[in-house]
Amino acid sequence: MLEQQNIIEQFFNQPGNFSEDEKVIVGFVHLYQTKPELFPPEVAQLGVTLPDDLNKISDTILDWCDDYASEAYDKLVEFLEGNTKGPGGKKNLNVEQAKELIENAIRKSIPSVPKVPKGS
């Protein structure tokens, strides 16, 4: 099981070691954990509809926030602009880990979020 807090701490210690897609994913999880009031209850659906590609997951998060949680979108963009030091590019998360990170963050605040079977 991926340790959420460890990956977030690693991000804050070395944001330049994360790809742009990973920055969006970690930024979303961090924002959701620290400011859940910015997200509508429909955020639970985001966790069960994630694609099987890090770039598409990142795009899905940004598009979803822009469409359904505009204040969260603004905060996420602000967060990303403040944490873009370094070239990035190193992969710290695979697709399954990214999905798990997002699903676990959502599940902690909304216990009825269904677990997505592996390979879905």
Short mmCIF file of the C-alpha atoms (twelve columns), coordinates in Angstrom:
data_MODEL
# 
_entry.id   MODEL 
# 
loop_
_atom_site.group_PDB 
_atom_site.id 
_atom_site.type_symbol 
_atom_site.label_atom_id 
_atom_site.label_alt_id 
_atom_site.label_comp_id 
_atom_site.label_asym_id 
_atom_site.label_seq_id 
_atom_site.Cartn_x 
_atom_site.Cartn_y 
_atom_site.Cartn_z 
_atom_site.pdbx_PDB_model_num 
ATOM 1   C CA . MET A 1   0.000   0.000  0.000   1 
ATOM 2   C CA . LEU A 2   1.298   3.419  -0.974  1 
ATOM 3   C CA . GLU A 3   1.985   5.662  1.989   1 
ATOM 4   C CA . GLN A 4   0.140   8.874  1.141   1 
ATOM 5   C CA . GLN A 5   1.926   11.025 3.636   1 
ATOM 6   C CA . ASN A 6   5.341   9.782  2.489   1 
ATOM 7   C CA . ILE A 7   4.749   10.633 -1.165  1 
ATOM 8   C CA . ILE A 8   3.395   14.080 -0.242  1 
ATOM 9   C CA . GLU A 9   6.366   14.751 2.055   1 
ATOM 10  C CA . GLN A 10  8.727   13.583 -0.677  1 
ATOM 11  C CA . PHE A 11  7.024   16.000 -3.070  1 
ATOM 12  C CA . PHE A 12  7.446   18.959 -0.722  1 
ATOM 13  C CA . ASN A 13  11.087  18.068 -0.072  1 
ATOM 14  C CA . GLN A 14  11.985  17.618 -3.749  1 
ATOM 15  C CA . PRO A 15  9.257   18.917 -6.109  1 
ATOM 16  C CA . GLY A 16  11.749  18.979 -8.986  1 
ATOM 17  C CA . ASN A 17  11.904  15.192 -8.866  1 
ATOM 18  C CA . PHE A 18  8.257   14.831 -9.895  1 
ATOM 19  C CA . SER A 19  6.842   14.877 -13.406 1 
ATOM 20  C CA . GLU A 20  4.257   17.530 -14.269 1 
ATOM 21  C CA . ASP A 21  1.484   14.905 -14.182 1 
ATOM 22  C CA . GLU A 22  2.609   13.700 -10.754 1 
ATOM 23  C CA . LYS A 23  2.621   17.290 -9.502  1 
ATOM 24  C CA . VAL A 24  -1.050  17.631 -10.486 1 
ATOM 25  C CA . ILE A 25  -1.952  14.326 -8.811  1 
ATOM 26  C CA . VAL A 26  -0.059  15.045 -5.584  1 
ATOM 27  C CA . GLY A 27  -1.296  18.645 -5.578  1 
ATOM 28  C CA . PHE A 28  -4.898  17.467 -5.923  1 
ATOM 29  C CA . VAL A 29  -4.527  14.956 -3.082  1 
ATOM 30  C CA . HIS A 30  -2.831  17.520 -0.838  1 
ATOM 31  C CA . LEU A 31  -5.484  20.141 -1.596  1 
ATOM 32  C CA . TYR A 32  -8.276  17.642 -1.008  1 
ATOM 33  C CA . GLN A 33  -6.753  16.599 2.322   1 
ATOM 34  C CA . THR A 34  -6.220  20.161 3.538   1 
ATOM 35  C CA . LYS A 35  -9.249  21.928 2.011   1 
ATOM 36  C CA . PRO A 36  -11.993 19.333 1.417   1 
ATOM 37  C CA . GLU A 37  -14.651 22.045 1.669   1 
ATOM 38  C CA . LEU A 38  -13.567 23.262 -1.786  1 
ATOM 39  C CA . PHE A 39  -14.894 20.071 -3.362  1 
ATOM 40  C CA . PRO A 40  -18.518 19.087 -3.991  1 
ATOM 41  C CA . PRO A 41  -19.752 15.606 -2.963  1 
ATOM 42  C CA . GLU A 42  -19.481 14.520 -6.606  1 
ATOM 43  C CA . VAL A 43  -15.722 14.296 -6.097  1 
ATOM 44  C CA . ALA A 44  -16.369 10.664 -5.122  1 
ATOM 45  C CA . GLN A 45  -17.118 9.895  -8.770  1 
ATOM 46  C CA . LEU A 46  -13.731 11.222 -9.822  1 
ATOM 47  C CA . GLY A 47  -12.063 8.449  -7.853  1 
ATOM 48  C CA . VAL A 48  -13.926 5.712  -9.722  1 
ATOM 49  C CA . THR A 49  -13.581 7.081  -13.249 1 
ATOM 50  C CA . LEU A 50  -9.831  7.551  -13.557 1 
ATOM 51  C CA . PRO A 51  -8.159  6.463  -16.814 1 
ATOM 52  C CA . ASP A 52  -5.153  4.122  -17.038 1 
ATOM 53  C CA . ASP A 53  -2.533  6.723  -17.948 1 
ATOM 54  C CA . LEU A 54  -0.804  9.292  -15.702 1 
ATOM 55  C CA . ASN A 55  -1.152  12.087 -18.253 1 
ATOM 56  C CA . LYS A 56  -4.854  11.353 -18.697 1 
ATOM 57  C CA . ILE A 57  -5.356  11.155 -14.915 1 
ATOM 58  C CA . SER A 58  -3.722  14.577 -14.574 1 
ATOM 59  C CA . ASP A 59  -5.865  16.013 -17.382 1 
ATOM 60  C CA . THR A 60  -9.002  14.447 -15.865 1 
ATOM 61  C CA . ILE A 61  -8.272  16.052 -12.483 1 
ATOM 62  C CA . LEU A 62  -7.677  19.478 -13.996 1 
ATOM 63  C CA . ASP A 63  -10.755 19.274 -16.242 1 
ATOM 64  C CA . TRP A 64  -12.963 17.981 -13.426 1 
ATOM 65  C CA . CYS A 65  -11.865 20.709 -11.025 1 
ATOM 66  C CA . ASP A 66  -12.319 23.368 -13.702 1 
ATOM 67  C CA . ASP A 67  -15.852 22.089 -14.429 1 
ATOM 68  C CA . TYR A 68  -17.109 21.237 -10.925 1 
ATOM 69  C CA . ALA A 69  -14.908 22.940 -8.338  1 
ATOM 70  C CA . SER A 70  -13.650 26.240 -9.715  1 
ATOM 71  C CA . GLU A 71  -12.221 27.477 -6.412  1 
ATOM 72  C CA . ALA A 72  -10.357 24.186 -6.005  1 
ATOM 73  C CA . TYR A 73  -9.098  24.531 -9.588  1 
ATOM 74  C CA . ASP A 74  -7.758  28.017 -8.837  1 
ATOM 75  C CA . LYS A 75  -6.049  26.766 -5.652  1 
ATOM 76  C CA . LEU A 76  -4.593  23.774 -7.503  1 
ATOM 77  C CA . VAL A 77  -3.135  26.010 -10.224 1 
ATOM 78  C CA . GLU A 78  -1.756  28.322 -7.533  1 
ATOM 79  C CA . PHE A 79  -0.249  25.316 -5.733  1 
ATOM 80  C CA . LEU A 80  1.339   24.038 -8.947  1 
ATOM 81  C CA . GLU A 81  2.801   27.422 -9.813  1 
ATOM 82  C CA . GLY A 82  4.401   27.581 -6.373  1 
ATOM 83  C CA . ASN A 83  5.847   24.060 -6.576  1 
ATOM 84  C CA . THR A 84  7.384   23.776 -10.012 1 
ATOM 85  C CA . LYS A 85  11.042  24.121 -9.071  1 
ATOM 86  C CA . GLY A 86  13.368  21.875 -10.988 1 
ATOM 87  C CA . PRO A 87  13.078  20.057 -14.277 1 
ATOM 88  C CA . GLY A 88  10.817  17.235 -13.157 1 
ATOM 89  C CA . GLY A 89  10.555  14.167 -15.300 1 
ATOM 90  C CA . LYS A 90  11.393  11.409 -12.820 1 
ATOM 91  C CA . LYS A 91  8.547   8.942  -12.345 1 
ATOM 92  C CA . ASN A 92  7.654   8.418  -8.696  1 
ATOM 93  C CA . LEU A 93  4.173   7.018  -9.253  1 
ATOM 94  C CA . ASN A 94  2.820   4.404  -11.586 1 
ATOM 95  C CA . VAL A 95  -0.823  4.465  -12.686 1 
ATOM 96  C CA . GLU A 96  -2.026  2.103  -9.953  1 
ATOM 97  C CA . GLN A 97  -0.237  4.096  -7.256  1 
ATOM 98  C CA . ALA A 98  -1.705  7.363  -8.556  1 
ATOM 99  C CA . LYS A 99  -5.217  5.904  -8.543  1 
ATOM 100 C CA . GLU A 100 -4.696  4.473  -5.060  1 
ATOM 101 C CA . LEU A 101 -3.449  7.827  -3.767  1 
ATOM 102 C CA . ILE A 102 -6.528  9.625  -5.117  1 
ATOM 103 C CA . GLU A 103 -9.036  6.949  -4.105  1 
ATOM 104 C CA . ASN A 104 -7.641  6.731  -0.566  1 
ATOM 105 C CA . ALA A 105 -7.799  10.492 -0.085  1 
ATOM 106 C CA . ILE A 106 -11.411 10.579 -1.235  1 
ATOM 107 C CA . ARG A 107 -12.389 7.444  0.696   1 
ATOM 108 C CA . LYS A 108 -11.073 8.894  3.974   1 
ATOM 109 C CA . SER A 109 -13.642 11.670 3.840   1 
ATOM 110 C CA . ILE A 110 -16.427 9.840  1.986   1 
ATOM 111 C CA . PRO A 111 -16.578 6.276  3.329   1 
ATOM 112 C CA . SER A 112 -19.083 5.045  0.753   1 
ATOM 113 C CA . VAL A 113 -16.707 5.400  -2.221  1 
ATOM 114 C CA . PRO A 114 -16.550 1.956  -3.862  1 
ATOM 115 C CA . LYS A 115 -13.184 0.265  -4.333  1 
ATOM 116 C CA . VAL A 116 -12.265 0.009  -8.004  1 
ATOM 117 C CA . PRO A 117 -11.087 -3.491 -8.940  1 
ATOM 118 C CA . LYS A 118 -7.516  -3.658 -10.251 1 
ATOM 119 C CA . GLY A 119 -7.361  -3.583 -14.012 1 
ATOM 120 C CA . SER A 120 -10.523 -1.474 -14.406 1 
# 
